Amino acid sequence: MKLGVCYYPEHWPRAWWRTDAARMAEIGIRRVRIGEFAWSRIEPEPGAYAWEWLDAAIETLAAAGLEVVLGTPTATPPKWLINAHPDILAVDRHGRPRKFGSRRHYCFSSETYRRESARIVTDLAGRYGAHPAVVAWQTDNEYGCHDTIESYSDSAARAFRTWLEKRYGDVAALNEAWGAVFWSQEYRSFAEVEPPNLTVTEANPAHRLDFQRFSSDQVVSYNRLQTDIIRAHAPGRDVVHNFMGFFTAFDHFDVAADLDAATWDSYPLGFLEQGWWPDETKRRFMRQGHPDQAAFHHDLYRGVGRGRWQVMEQQPGPVNWAPYNPAPLPGMVRLWTWEAFAHGAEVVSYFRWRQAPFAQEQMHAGLLRPDSVEDAAAREARQVFSELALAHGASTQRAPVALLFSYEAQWMLDIQRQGASFDYTQLCFEWYSAFRRLGLDVDILDPRQDLTGYALIAAPSLPIVRGDLRDRLLNSNAALLIGPRSGSKTEQYRIAEGLPPGALRGLLPITISRVESLRPNHTEQVNGEGAVTRWFEHVDGDAEVVERTAAGAPVWLQHECATYVAGWPDETLLRRICESVCARAGIETVWLPEALRLRTLGDLHFAFNYGSEPVSLDSVGATEGMNFVIGGPTLPPAGVAAWRRMAR
């Protein structure tokens, strides 16, 4: 467990660097990320490198005992490069170039940019790959930020045609897969295919899905271009990338296959303000963040990183990019840091060291104010550092619950939501949040990953059931909880043969004969407590009906190990379903107060109070036998407690 910080030596007078490094070390910082936006300073003129300042910055940090994460600067190609090669620029869905003047102004399919990226990464890694202080490398920065995964440039169109030809072999197979006979969309050759933008009305959904798959694969291959170079010059060093929150435009599991660890950028208050939650929730947690938002991503990126993950950017104060930017409740930066460690983070790195007094992020807080005085987060980071030894040696273990998350499912359901409020990630989050509210640890997995050893496997929605997934679910010996629209489509974006749940019918002897999306002001009440909102399915078949609507339609069905939910359950119904399935799986649960969350890390048990009022652990059971190493049985607002159970 290490603390880190993001630092931009090129932003500050060189006379400050030594003092900055010493202050970092004194606070407890051990790892520093630099360089990810510095291309114009590294190479101010084509082919003319200015290494001296970066040499000095790395040596200064190393002299203070700090480890360096060196970022490749490819998120910000300099103006001279854009002027020389305007084909580098991406093109948005409206046909407009994404111009120079901010960041991420490049197209993943530009052969020119791939060549230039390989050149700068090769020279950077060749110079610093063996430096003892450079312990890790970050590729680029936040792939896809500012809606930059899909590009509709000429380069992307050419690459897409090549991708399609490799996938389908001949154009007749493409026409069949896409159902291109509909609306006379058939092609005579791959050369006729364009990206699916600027169409009069909805483009062919199979065309759109393949373009999303292609765009994701372009990120994978671009990232691999960099990782291959770095590994050749920096053997033994970790290679990472910093992913984002609630971002699904590419398959993070595929990108992370070429990384040593996944990292992500955690901004709980910004994400809350940008999210789907009602105003009352945003008001209640405006200074804390939603109690499950950071944890959801911790568990997601632990799965993406195959067990290894870090927080590369942790919010330290008000940010600059959300609709509203409140300050964290005192103690929340400490809580966010400890919660990340409780989920198995190797490093929590704060963004940024000093608040910049200039340019786009001058309203974004840092550990230091612009006048170099410590801000509140620096004091909380120092407190965490003083506590770290108390959790030494604890490590994550398999959770009782696995939740399956598929980026392809998000793409498919976005393309034809059929109901404006059906958002796949929100559905997954609500199911995850329900299990967390029941006091449980959750692992978030790609459906392609190993599913053995779990007591319960939940799939909130899985429209495509690939390969042997059904058999792996059946052979897992876990209780299964499967949500709406699962098994509803084929890889070619067709309705499943024999109607949904398609390939899952071997688990669930049911047929979905009709689906409907519900208006925001309509619910389907069930016989017990709760209701179905947003989405409702009409079910026929032989499964046992546990719960029906007031009109008698099945909603909650069971067959042997599998439970099916034929709609979008509200919080009350979802709680009842999850409690029931957990009981069937032999998992003990306790319904937590709204702002309290628990987490287990080896033999350490953690509690986190996301509320603005104190909360007692007596509310979740007896506190006898708790040997507290952090805090105590009553948590103040933004409080953290950690304990071990004393042997009886």
C-alpha positions as CSV (number, residue, x, y, z in Angstrom):
1,M,0.0,0.0,0.0
2,K,1.7,3.2,-1.2
3,L,0.6,6.8,-1.6
4,G,1.3,8.7,-4.8
5,V,0.8,12.0,-6.5
6,C,0.6,13.4,-10.0
7,Y,3.3,16.1,-10.6
8,Y,4.1,18.4,-13.5
9,P,7.6,19.7,-13.1
10,E,7.3,21.5,-16.5
11,H,4.6,23.7,-14.9
12,W,6.9,25.0,-12.1
13,P,10.2,26.8,-11.7
14,R,13.1,24.4,-11.5
15,A,14.1,26.0,-8.2
16,W,10.9,24.6,-6.6
17,W,11.5,20.9,-7.6
18,R,13.8,19.9,-4.8
19,T,11.6,21.4,-2.2
20,D,8.5,19.8,-3.8
21,A,10.1,16.4,-3.7
22,A,11.2,16.7,-0.1
23,R,7.7,17.8,0.9
24,M,6.1,14.9,-0.9
25,A,8.3,12.5,0.9
26,E,7.6,14.1,4.3
27,I,3.8,13.8,3.7
28,G,4.3,10.1,2.9
29,I,4.2,10.1,-0.9
30,R,6.3,7.3,-2.3
31,R,5.3,7.3,-6.0
32,V,5.1,10.2,-8.5
33,R,3.6,10.2,-12.0
34,I,5.0,12.6,-14.5
35,G,5.3,13.3,-18.2
36,E,2.0,12.3,-19.7
37,F,1.2,15.7,-21.2
38,A,4.8,16.9,-21.9
39,W,5.4,16.2,-25.6
40,S,5.9,19.9,-26.5
41,R,8.6,20.2,-23.8
42,I,10.3,16.9,-24.6
43,E,10.3,17.6,-28.4
44,P,9.8,21.4,-28.9
45,E,10.9,21.1,-32.6
46,P,10.6,18.1,-34.9
47,G,13.4,15.7,-34.1
48,A,15.0,18.1,-31.6
49,Y,14.7,16.6,-28.1
50,A,15.1,18.6,-24.9
51,W,15.9,15.8,-22.5
52,E,17.8,17.8,-19.9
53,W,14.8,19.1,-17.9
54,L,13.3,15.7,-17.7
55,D,16.6,14.1,-16.7
56,A,16.8,16.7,-13.9
57,A,13.2,16.2,-12.8
58,I,13.7,12.4,-12.5
59,E,17.0,12.7,-10.7
60,T,15.5,15.2,-8.3
61,L,12.6,12.9,-7.4
62,A,14.9,9.9,-7.1
63,A,17.2,11.9,-4.8
64,A,14.2,12.3,-2.4
65,G,13.6,8.6,-2.4
66,L,10.6,8.7,-4.7
67,E,9.6,6.2,-7.3
68,V,8.6,7.5,-10.8
69,V,5.7,6.5,-13.0
70,L,6.6,7.9,-16.4
71,G,3.7,8.6,-18.8
72,T,4.0,8.4,-22.6
73,P,3.0,11.9,-23.9
74,T,0.7,10.7,-26.7
75,A,-2.5,12.2,-25.3
76,T,-1.3,15.6,-26.4
77,P,0.4,15.7,-29.8
78,P,2.1,19.1,-30.2
79,K,0.9,21.8,-32.7
80,W,3.9,21.4,-35.0
81,L,3.0,17.7,-35.5
82,I,-0.7,18.5,-36.3
83,N,0.4,21.2,-38.7
84,A,2.6,18.8,-40.5
85,H,0.1,15.9,-40.5
86,P,-3.5,17.1,-40.2
87,D,-4.7,13.5,-40.9
88,I,-3.8,12.8,-37.2
89,L,-7.0,14.6,-36.1
90,A,-10.1,12.6,-35.3
91,V,-13.4,13.4,-36.9
92,D,-16.6,13.5,-34.9
93,R,-19.9,11.8,-35.8
94,H,-21.0,15.1,-37.4
95,G,-18.0,15.1,-39.8
96,R,-16.1,17.8,-38.0
97,P,-12.4,17.5,-37.2
98,R,-11.5,17.5,-33.5
99,K,-9.0,20.4,-33.6
100,F,-5.9,21.3,-31.7
101,G,-6.2,23.4,-28.5
102,S,-7.0,21.0,-25.7
103,R,-6.1,17.3,-25.6
104,R,-6.8,13.9,-27.0
105,H,-6.9,15.4,-30.5
106,Y,-5.9,12.3,-32.5
107,C,-7.5,9.4,-34.3
108,F,-6.6,5.9,-33.2
109,S,-6.7,4.8,-36.8
110,S,-4.3,7.4,-38.2
111,E,-1.3,5.5,-39.5
112,T,0.7,8.7,-39.3
113,Y,-0.1,9.1,-35.6
114,R,0.7,5.5,-34.9
115,R,4.1,6.0,-36.5
116,E,4.8,9.2,-34.6
117,S,3.6,7.6,-31.3
118,A,6.0,4.7,-31.9
119,R,8.8,7.1,-32.5
120,I,8.3,9.2,-29.3
121,V,7.7,6.2,-27.1
122,T,10.7,4.4,-28.5
123,D,13.0,7.4,-27.8
124,L,11.5,8.0,-24.3
125,A,11.7,4.3,-23.3
126,G,15.2,4.0,-24.8
127,R,16.4,6.9,-22.6
128,Y,14.6,6.0,-19.3
129,G,13.7,2.3,-19.6
130,A,16.6,1.2,-17.4
131,H,16.6,4.1,-15.0
132,P,16.3,2.7,-11.4
133,A,13.9,5.3,-10.3
134,V,11.4,4.7,-13.1
135,V,9.5,1.7,-11.7
136,A,6.4,1.9,-13.9
137,W,5.1,3.3,-17.2
138,Q,1.7,4.7,-18.1
139,T,0.6,4.5,-21.7
140,D,-1.1,7.7,-22.9
141,N,-3.8,9.1,-20.6
142,E,-7.5,8.3,-20.2
143,Y,-8.2,6.6,-23.5
144,G,-11.5,8.0,-24.8
145,C,-11.9,11.0,-22.6
146,H,-14.0,13.7,-24.2
147,D,-15.8,11.2,-26.5
148,T,-12.7,10.3,-28.5
149,I,-12.9,6.6,-29.1
150,E,-15.0,6.6,-32.3
151,S,-13.5,8.6,-35.1
152,Y,-15.2,9.0,-38.5
153,S,-12.1,10.1,-40.4
154,D,-10.9,8.7,-43.8
155,S,-8.2,6.8,-41.8
156,A,-10.9,5.2,-39.7
157,A,-13.0,4.3,-42.7
158,R,-10.1,2.5,-44.4
159,A,-9.2,0.7,-41.2
160,F,-12.8,-0.3,-40.6
161,R,-13.1,-1.9,-44.1
162,T,-9.9,-3.9,-43.4
163,W,-11.3,-5.0,-40.1
164,L,-14.6,-6.1,-41.7
165,E,-12.8,-8.0,-44.5
166,K,-10.8,-9.9,-41.9
167,R,-13.9,-10.6,-39.8
168,Y,-16.2,-11.7,-42.6
169,G,-14.0,-12.8,-45.5
170,D,-16.4,-11.9,-48.2
171,V,-19.0,-9.2,-48.5
172,A,-21.8,-11.7,-49.0
173,A,-21.2,-12.9,-45.4
174,L,-21.3,-9.3,-44.2
175,N,-24.6,-8.6,-45.9
176,E,-26.1,-11.8,-44.4
177,A,-24.7,-11.0,-40.9
178,W,-26.0,-7.4,-41.0
179,G,-29.4,-8.3,-42.5
180,A,-28.5,-5.7,-45.2
181,V,-31.4,-6.8,-47.4
182,F,-33.4,-4.5,-45.1
183,W,-33.9,-1.1,-46.6
184,S,-31.7,-2.2,-49.6
185,Q,-28.5,-1.7,-47.6
186,E,-26.6,-4.5,-49.4
187,Y,-23.0,-3.9,-50.5
188,R,-21.1,-5.2,-53.5
189,S,-17.7,-4.9,-51.9
190,F,-16.0,-3.9,-48.6
191,A,-14.9,-0.7,-50.4
192,E,-18.4,0.5,-50.4
193,V,-18.8,0.4,-46.6
194,E,-18.7,3.7,-44.6
195,P,-18.7,4.3,-40.9
196,P,-22.3,4.5,-39.6
197,N,-22.6,8.3,-39.2
198,L,-24.5,11.0,-41.0
199,T,-27.3,8.6,-42.0
200,V,-30.8,10.1,-42.4
201,T,-32.2,8.0,-39.6
202,E,-31.1,5.1,-37.5
203,A,-28.1,3.2,-39.0
204,N,-28.2,-0.5,-39.2
205,P,-27.7,-1.7,-35.6
206,A,-25.4,-4.6,-36.6
207,H,-23.3,-2.1,-38.6
208,R,-23.1,0.2,-35.5
209,L,-22.2,-2.7,-33.2
210,D,-19.4,-3.8,-35.5
211,F,-18.1,-0.2,-35.7
212,Q,-18.0,-0.1,-31.9
213,R,-16.2,-3.4,-31.8
214,F,-13.7,-2.1,-34.4
215,S,-13.2,1.2,-32.5
216,S,-12.5,-0.8,-29.3
217,D,-10.0,-3.0,-31.2
218,Q,-8.2,0.1,-32.4
219,V,-7.6,1.2,-28.9
220,V,-6.4,-2.3,-28.0
221,S,-3.9,-2.4,-30.9
222,Y,-2.8,1.2,-30.3
223,N,-2.1,0.5,-26.6
224,R,-0.3,-2.7,-27.6
225,L,2.0,-0.7,-29.9
226,Q,3.1,1.2,-26.9
227,T,3.4,-1.7,-24.4
228,D,5.5,-3.7,-26.8
229,I,8.0,-0.9,-27.2
230,I,8.1,-0.2,-23.4
231,R,8.7,-3.9,-22.6
232,A,11.5,-4.1,-25.1
233,H,13.3,-1.1,-23.4
234,A,12.1,-1.4,-19.8
235,P,12.0,-5.1,-18.9
236,G,10.7,-5.8,-15.4
237,R,8.8,-2.5,-15.1
238,D,5.0,-2.4,-14.7
239,V,3.1,-1.0,-17.6
240,V,-0.3,0.5,-16.7
241,H,-3.0,2.7,-18.1
242,N,-5.4,5.0,-16.2
243,F,-9.0,4.2,-17.1
244,M,-12.0,6.3,-16.2
245,G,-15.2,6.0,-14.3
246,F,-18.5,5.0,-15.9
247,F,-16.8,4.9,-19.3
248,T,-17.6,2.0,-21.6
249,A,-16.8,3.0,-25.2
250,F,-14.0,0.3,-25.5
251,D,-13.4,-3.0,-23.8
252,H,-11.2,-2.4,-20.9
253,F,-10.7,-6.1,-20.3
254,D,-9.2,-6.4,-23.8
255,V,-6.9,-3.4,-23.3
256,A,-5.7,-4.6,-19.9
257,A,-4.6,-8.0,-21.3
258,D,-1.4,-6.1,-22.4
259,L,-1.0,-4.4,-19.0
260,D,0.5,-5.5,-15.7
261,A,-2.1,-3.7,-13.7
262,A,-5.2,-1.6,-14.2
263,T,-5.4,1.9,-12.8
264,W,-8.3,4.3,-12.8
265,D,-9.0,7.9,-12.0
266,S,-11.4,8.3,-9.0
267,Y,-13.5,11.5,-8.7
268,P,-16.4,10.6,-6.4
269,L,-18.0,14.1,-6.2
270,G,-17.6,14.8,-9.9
271,F,-19.1,11.5,-10.9
272,L,-22.0,12.0,-8.5
273,E,-22.8,15.4,-10.1
274,Q,-22.6,14.0,-13.6
275,G,-24.5,10.8,-12.8
276,W,-28.1,9.6,-13.1
277,W,-29.0,9.9,-9.4
278,P,-32.0,12.0,-8.4
279,D,-31.3,15.5,-7.0
280,E,-32.1,14.4,-3.4
281,T,-29.3,11.8,-3.6
282,K,-26.9,14.3,-5.0
283,R,-27.8,16.7,-2.3
284,R,-27.4,14.1,0.5
285,F,-24.0,12.9,-0.7
286,M,-22.7,16.1,-2.4
287,R,-19.6,16.2,-0.2
288,Q,-19.1,12.4,0.1
289,G,-20.0,10.8,-3.2
290,H,-22.4,7.9,-3.6
291,P,-21.5,5.1,-1.1
292,D,-21.1,2.6,-3.9
293,Q,-19.7,4.6,-6.8
294,A,-15.9,4.4,-6.0
295,A,-16.2,0.8,-4.7
296,F,-18.0,-0.3,-7.9
297,H,-15.0,0.9,-9.9
298,H,-12.4,-0.5,-7.5
299,D,-14.0,-3.9,-8.0
300,L,-14.4,-3.5,-11.7
301,Y,-10.8,-2.5,-12.2
302,R,-9.5,-5.2,-9.9
303,G,-11.3,-7.6,-12.3
304,V,-10.0,-5.7,-15.4
305,G,-6.4,-5.9,-14.0
306,R,-6.8,-9.6,-13.1
307,G,-6.3,-8.8,-9.4
308,R,-3.7,-6.0,-9.7
309,W,-5.0,-2.4,-9.7
310,Q,-4.3,1.1,-8.5
311,V,-5.9,4.5,-8.3
312,M,-3.8,6.8,-10.5
313,E,-5.8,9.9,-9.8
314,Q,-7.7,10.4,-6.5
315,Q,-9.9,13.5,-6.1
316,P,-8.3,15.7,-3.4
317,G,-10.8,18.6,-3.3
318,P,-13.2,20.5,-5.7
319,V,-12.7,19.6,-9.3
320,N,-13.3,21.9,-12.3
321,W,-15.4,19.8,-14.8
322,A,-18.7,18.8,-13.1
323,P,-21.8,20.9,-13.3
324,Y,-21.3,21.8,-9.6
325,N,-18.0,21.3,-7.7
326,P,-18.4,21.1,-3.9
327,A,-15.5,20.5,-1.5
328,P,-15.3,17.1,0.2
329,L,-16.5,16.6,3.7
330,P,-13.6,16.8,6.1
331,G,-12.2,13.3,6.3
332,M,-13.5,12.1,2.9
333,V,-10.1,12.1,1.2
334,R,-8.8,9.8,3.9
335,L,-12.0,7.6,3.6
336,W,-11.6,7.4,-0.2
337,T,-8.0,6.4,0.2
338,W,-8.6,3.7,2.8
339,E,-11.6,2.3,0.9
340,A,-9.4,1.9,-2.2
341,F,-6.8,0.0,-0.1
342,A,-9.6,-2.1,1.5
343,H,-10.5,-3.2,-2.1
344,G,-6.9,-4.2,-2.8
345,A,-5.3,-1.1,-4.3
346,E,-1.5,-1.2,-4.5
347,V,-1.2,2.6,-4.9
348,V,-3.5,5.5,-4.3
349,S,-2.2,8.6,-6.1
350,Y,-3.7,12.1,-5.7
351,F,-4.3,14.4,-8.6
352,R,-2.5,16.7,-8.3
353,W,0.4,18.0,-6.2
354,R,-0.1,21.7,-6.6
355,Q,-3.2,23.4,-8.0
356,A,-2.3,25.2,-11.3
357,P,-2.9,28.9,-11.4
358,F,-3.3,28.9,-15.2
359,A,-5.0,27.1,-18.1
360,Q,-7.9,24.7,-18.2
361,E,-7.5,23.1,-14.7
362,Q,-6.9,26.2,-12.6
363,M,-10.1,25.5,-10.6
364,H,-9.1,21.9,-9.9
365,A,-7.7,21.5,-6.3
366,G,-4.5,19.7,-5.4
367,L,-2.7,18.7,-2.3
368,L,-1.2,22.2,-2.3
369,R,-3.0,25.4,-3.0
370,P,-1.5,27.6,-5.9
371,D,0.5,29.5,-3.2
372,S,2.1,26.2,-2.1
373,V,0.3,26.1,1.2
374,E,-1.0,22.6,2.1
375,D,-4.7,22.1,1.4
376,A,-6.9,19.8,3.5
377,A,-6.1,16.7,1.4
378,A,-2.4,16.9,2.2
379,R,-3.2,16.7,5.9
380,E,-5.5,13.7,5.3
381,A,-2.9,12.0,3.2
382,R,-0.4,12.4,6.0
383,Q,-2.8,10.8,8.4
384,V,-3.3,7.8,6.1
385,F,0.5,7.4,5.8
386,S,0.7,7.3,9.6
387,E,-1.9,4.5,9.6
388,L,-0.7,2.3,6.8
389,A,1.4,0.0,8.9
390,L,-1.7,-1.1,10.8
391,A,-3.0,-2.9,7.6
392,H,0.4,-4.4,6.6
393,G,0.2,-7.8,4.9
394,A,-3.6,-7.9,4.3
395,S,-4.7,-8.9,0.8
396,T,-7.9,-9.5,-1.1
397,Q,-9.6,-12.8,-1.4
398,R,-12.4,-14.2,-3.5
399,A,-15.7,-12.6,-2.7
400,P,-18.9,-14.7,-2.2
401,V,-20.6,-12.8,-5.1
402,A,-19.4,-12.4,-8.7
403,L,-21.2,-9.8,-10.9
404,L,-20.7,-10.2,-14.7
405,F,-20.0,-7.0,-16.6
406,S,-19.7,-6.8,-20.4
407,Y,-18.7,-3.8,-22.4
408,E,-20.2,-5.3,-25.5
409,A,-23.5,-5.5,-23.6
410,Q,-23.4,-1.8,-23.0
411,W,-22.8,-1.1,-26.7
412,M,-25.6,-3.4,-27.8
413,L,-28.1,-2.0,-25.4
414,D,-27.1,1.6,-26.2
415,I,-27.7,1.0,-29.9
416,Q,-31.3,-0.1,-29.4
417,R,-32.3,0.8,-25.9
418,Q,-36.0,0.4,-26.8
419,G,-36.6,2.5,-23.7
420,A,-34.8,5.8,-23.1
421,S,-34.1,5.0,-19.4
422,F,-32.6,1.6,-20.0
423,D,-28.9,2.1,-19.2
424,Y,-26.9,-1.1,-18.8
425,T,-24.2,0.3,-16.6
426,Q,-26.8,1.8,-14.3
427,L,-28.6,-1.6,-14.0
428,C,-25.3,-3.3,-13.1
429,F,-24.5,-0.6,-10.6
430,E,-27.9,-0.9,-8.9
431,W,-27.5,-4.7,-8.6
432,Y,-23.9,-4.2,-7.2
433,S,-25.2,-1.5,-4.8
434,A,-27.9,-3.9,-3.5
435,F,-25.3,-6.6,-2.7
436,R,-23.1,-4.0,-1.0
437,R,-26.1,-2.7,1.0
438,L,-26.4,-6.3,2.2
439,G,-22.9,-6.1,3.6
440,L,-21.3,-8.2,1.0
441,D,-18.0,-8.1,-1.0
442,V,-18.4,-8.4,-4.7
443,D,-16.0,-9.3,-7.5
444,I,-16.8,-7.8,-11.0
445,L,-15.8,-10.1,-13.8
446,D,-15.7,-10.3,-17.6
447,P,-18.0,-13.2,-18.6
448,R,-14.9,-14.8,-20.2
449,Q,-13.1,-15.0,-16.9
450,D,-13.0,-18.0,-14.5
451,L,-16.3,-18.3,-12.7
452,T,-15.5,-21.1,-10.3
453,G,-15.5,-20.8,-6.6
454,Y,-18.3,-18.3,-6.2
455,A,-21.4,-18.9,-4.1
456,L,-23.5,-16.6,-6.3
457,I,-23.1,-15.3,-9.8
458,A,-25.2,-12.4,-10.9
459,A,-25.7,-11.2,-14.5
460,P,-27.8,-8.0,-14.5
461,S,-28.2,-8.2,-18.2
462,L,-26.2,-10.3,-20.8
463,P,-27.8,-10.0,-24.2
464,I,-25.1,-12.0,-26.0
465,V,-24.2,-15.4,-24.4
466,R,-21.0,-16.4,-26.1
467,G,-19.4,-19.8,-26.5
468,D,-19.5,-22.1,-23.5
469,L,-20.7,-19.4,-21.0
470,R,-24.0,-21.2,-20.3
471,D,-22.2,-24.5,-19.5
472,R,-19.7,-22.7,-17.3
473,L,-22.5,-21.0,-15.4
474,L,-24.2,-24.4,-15.0
475,N,-21.0,-26.1,-13.9
476,S,-20.0,-23.4,-11.5
477,N,-22.2,-24.9,-8.7
478,A,-23.2,-21.3,-7.8
479,A,-26.6,-19.9,-7.4
480,L,-27.4,-17.8,-10.5
481,L,-29.3,-14.5,-10.7
482,I,-30.0,-13.4,-14.3
483,G,-31.6,-10.1,-15.3
484,P,-33.7,-8.9,-18.2
485,R,-32.6,-9.0,-21.9
486,S,-30.1,-11.8,-21.2
487,G,-29.8,-14.2,-24.1
488,S,-31.9,-11.8,-26.2
489,K,-29.5,-11.3,-29.2
490,T,-26.9,-13.1,-31.3
491,E,-23.4,-11.8,-32.1
492,Q,-24.9,-10.5,-35.4
493,Y,-27.5,-8.4,-33.5
494,R,-30.5,-10.6,-34.4
495,I,-33.2,-11.7,-32.0
496,A,-32.1,-15.0,-30.5
497,E,-33.4,-18.1,-32.3
498,G,-36.5,-19.4,-30.5
499,L,-36.8,-16.0,-28.8
500,P,-35.0,-15.0,-25.6
501,P,-33.4,-16.2,-23.4
502,G,-31.8,-18.0,-26.3
503,A,-28.7,-19.9,-25.3
504,L,-29.7,-19.6,-21.6
505,R,-32.9,-21.7,-22.1
506,G,-30.9,-24.7,-20.9
507,L,-30.8,-23.0,-17.5
508,L,-34.2,-21.3,-17.6
509,P,-37.1,-23.2,-19.3
510,I,-38.8,-19.9,-20.3
511,T,-39.6,-17.9,-23.4
512,I,-39.8,-14.1,-23.5
513,S,-42.7,-13.6,-25.8
514,R,-42.9,-9.8,-25.7
515,V,-41.0,-6.9,-24.1
516,E,-42.1,-3.4,-23.3
517,S,-40.4,-0.3,-21.9
518,L,-42.3,1.7,-19.3
519,R,-42.7,5.4,-19.0
520,P,-41.0,7.1,-16.0
521,N,-44.3,7.7,-14.2
522,H,-45.5,4.0,-14.5
523,T,-44.6,1.0,-12.4
524,E,-45.9,-2.6,-12.4
525,Q,-46.5,-3.4,-8.7
526,V,-45.8,-7.0,-7.6
527,N,-47.9,-9.0,-5.1
528,G,-45.2,-8.6,-2.4
529,E,-43.4,-5.4,-1.7
530,G,-41.8,-3.5,-4.6
531,A,-42.4,-2.9,-8.3
532,V,-40.9,-3.2,-11.8
533,T,-39.9,0.0,-13.5
534,R,-38.5,1.0,-16.9
535,W,-38.6,-2.5,-18.6
536,F,-41.0,-5.4,-18.4
537,E,-41.0,-8.8,-20.1
538,H,-43.9,-11.2,-20.8
539,V,-42.8,-14.7,-19.8
540,D,-44.1,-18.1,-20.8
541,G,-42.6,-21.4,-19.7
542,D,-42.2,-24.0,-16.9
543,A,-40.1,-22.1,-14.3
544,E,-41.5,-21.7,-10.9
545,V,-43.0,-18.2,-10.4
546,V,-42.0,-16.7,-7.1
547,E,-43.6,-13.2,-7.7
548,R,-46.2,-11.9,-10.0
549,T,-47.5,-8.4,-10.8
550,A,-50.8,-7.4,-9.4
551,A,-52.3,-8.4,-12.8
552,G,-50.8,-11.9,-12.6
553,A,-47.8,-11.6,-14.9
554,P,-44.6,-13.5,-13.8
555,V,-41.8,-11.2,-12.7
556,W,-39.5,-13.3,-10.5
557,L,-38.9,-16.9,-11.6
558,Q,-36.7,-19.8,-10.4
559,H,-35.6,-23.1,-11.9
560,E,-33.1,-25.2,-10.0
561,C,-30.0,-23.1,-9.4
562,A,-31.2,-20.2,-11.6
563,T,-33.3,-17.1,-10.8
564,Y,-34.6,-14.8,-13.5
565,V,-35.8,-11.2,-13.1
566,A,-38.2,-10.3,-16.0
567,G,-37.8,-6.5,-15.7
568,W,-36.0,-3.7,-14.0
569,P,-36.7,-4.1,-10.3
570,D,-37.0,-1.1,-8.0
571,E,-34.9,-0.9,-4.9
572,T,-37.4,-2.7,-2.7
573,L,-38.0,-5.6,-5.1
574,L,-34.3,-5.9,-5.8
575,R,-33.5,-6.1,-2.2
576,R,-36.0,-9.0,-1.7
577,I,-34.6,-10.9,-4.7
578,C,-31.0,-10.5,-3.6
579,E,-31.7,-11.5,0.0
580,S,-33.6,-14.6,-1.2
581,V,-30.9,-15.7,-3.7
582,C,-28.2,-15.1,-1.1
583,A,-30.1,-17.3,1.4
584,R,-30.4,-20.0,-1.3
585,A,-26.6,-19.7,-1.8
586,G,-25.9,-19.9,1.9
587,I,-24.6,-16.4,2.1
588,E,-25.3,-14.4,5.3
589,T,-26.5,-10.8,4.8
590,V,-27.3,-7.8,6.9
591,W,-29.1,-4.7,5.6
592,L,-26.9,-1.8,6.3
593,P,-27.8,1.8,7.1
594,E,-27.9,3.9,3.9
595,A,-24.5,5.6,4.4
596,L,-22.6,2.6,5.9
597,R,-20.5,0.2,3.9
598,L,-18.3,-2.8,4.8
599,R,-15.4,-4.4,3.2
600,T,-13.1,-7.4,4.1
601,L,-9.4,-7.4,3.3
602,G,-7.8,-10.7,4.4
603,D,-8.4,-10.8,8.2
604,L,-9.1,-7.1,8.3
605,H,-12.7,-5.8,8.4
606,F,-13.4,-2.2,7.3
607,A,-16.4,0.1,7.8
608,F,-16.9,3.4,6.0
609,N,-19.4,6.1,7.0
610,Y,-20.5,8.1,3.9
611,G,-23.0,10.0,6.0
612,S,-22.9,13.4,7.6
613,E,-24.0,12.0,10.9
614,P,-22.3,9.4,13.2
615,V,-23.2,5.8,12.8
616,S,-22.7,2.9,15.2
617,L,-21.6,-0.6,14.2
618,D,-24.1,-1.9,16.7
619,S,-26.6,-1.4,13.8
620,V,-25.1,-4.3,11.9
621,G,-24.5,-6.7,14.8
622,A,-22.7,-7.2,18.0
623,T,-19.3,-5.4,18.3
624,E,-17.9,-7.8,20.9
625,G,-14.6,-9.4,19.8
626,M,-13.6,-6.5,17.5
627,N,-10.0,-5.6,18.0
628,F,-9.9,-2.1,16.4
629,V,-6.7,-1.0,14.7
630,I,-8.3,2.1,13.2
631,G,-11.3,4.0,14.7
632,G,-13.9,2.4,16.9
633,P,-17.4,1.1,17.1
634,T,-19.0,4.5,16.4
635,L,-17.9,6.2,13.1
636,P,-18.1,9.9,12.9
637,P,-19.1,11.6,9.6
638,A,-16.5,10.4,6.9
639,G,-15.2,8.0,9.5
640,V,-13.2,4.8,8.9
641,A,-12.9,1.8,11.2
642,A,-10.8,-1.3,10.8
643,W,-10.7,-4.3,13.1
644,R,-9.7,-7.9,13.4
645,R,-11.8,-10.5,15.2
646,M,-10.3,-11.8,18.4
647,A,-10.0,-15.5,18.7
648,R,-12.7,-17.1,20.9
